[in-house]
Amino acid sequence: NVYCAPNKLYEYAAMGLGMVLPDYPGLAALVREFGMGRLCDPLDPVSVTRAMTAALAVPREEWQRCARQFLAASVTPEAGYRDVLAALTGTAAGEVGQPPS
């Protein structure tokens, strides 16, 4: 699925690693917003080679800075669960879109 954000993205970011990622919509948006990787066409060896070369030219400190920004902006699982629970509870109570009081 080209619209997913795999868990590896968060694991690599937690380690402050730069990434070479396929130019899929969800991943490309994150790379463009946070600069935490280089995009490529995963079916084109030349594109992959270019992305790898570009990624290796970036200092590790820059990857770490980008990763910190990404992780700070990411929703924690706990916050995400609270939002989903609030929406579900409101829906069950007939108050769509309204968090429970």
Buried (B, 14 or more C-beta within 10 A) or exposed (E): EEEEBEEEBBEBBEEBBBBBBBBBEBBBEBBEEBBBBBBBEBEEEEBBEBBBEBBEEBEEEBBBBBBBBBBEEBEEEEEEEEEEEBBEBBEEEEEEEEEEE
